[in-house]
Amino acid sequence: MNTTNASTNDEQVLVRTFYLLSRAATIGVCRGRMRAVIQHLTELRSATGVSAAVREMSEKLLVDWRAAQAEHFAQDAAPAEKACHCLH
């Protein structure tokens, strides 16, 4: 995959993450949305097509979202990174 395609894919993950975070803020968090947010943040923290600031913030947010997942949906905490790619 060339750099342009990688950047475009990473930007799409960023856009989907913004969407999921917005949905979580406006209508709430369910198990599926929680898993999807964690999966997207996991992808972003190592994405080469986004800035270092985005990767660092993704890592920080990932810590918070995993803690929230453990608190509210303890049984879902382990397989979080295997969430589906669908938007909720």
N, C-alpha and C positions, 0 to 999 in steps of 0.2 A: 504494500500500500504506500502510495507516495505521500509527501508531506501535506499537500493540499487536501487530499481525501481524509487524512488523519485529522487535520484541523477542522474540516467540515463535520466529521463524525463527532469529534469532541465538542464542537459548538452545539450540535444537535442534542447531545447528552446534557449540556449546560441548559439549553432551552427547556428540555423536558424536566430537568430538576427544578427550574424556576416555576414551571407549571405545577408540579407536584407540591412544592412548598406553598404556593399560592392557594391551592385547593385545601391543603392541610390547615392553613390559616383561616380560610373563609368558611369551609364546611366541616372541618374536623379531620381527625386521623383515625383510620381503621387499620387493621392488621396489614392488609394488602398495600395500602398507601405507605405505611411505615416501612415495610420491606422494600418497596420500590424506591423510596427516598434514600434509604441506606445503600441500596445497590447503585443508584446513580452517583451518590457521593463517593462511594468506593471507586467507581470508574473515574470520576473527576480528579481524585487525589493523585492519580498517576498519569493523567492525560497529558500528552506532550503538546497538544494543540491549543492549550489554554495557558494563561499566564501563571507564573509562580504564585502570585497572590490568590488566584482562584484555587490552585492546588492546596495551598496552605489553609485557606478558609474551609475548603471541603474536608480536610483532615480534622479541623477543629469542630465543625458541625457534625461530622461522623461520630465523634466521641459523644457529643450531646445526644444525638439521635439513638445511638446504641444504648446509652444509659436510660433514655426514656422508654425504649423498647423493652429493656429488661424490667423496668418498673411496671409498665402497663400490660405487656404481653410476654411475660417471662418464657413461656413455652416456645415462642417464635424467635428468641434471641440468637440461637445458634445458626439456623439456616438462612439468615437474613440476606446473605449475598447471592442466594440462588433465586431471588424474586423474579417474577416475570417482567418482561419489558413493556407490558401494556400500561397505558395511562389510565388513571382512575378518575 
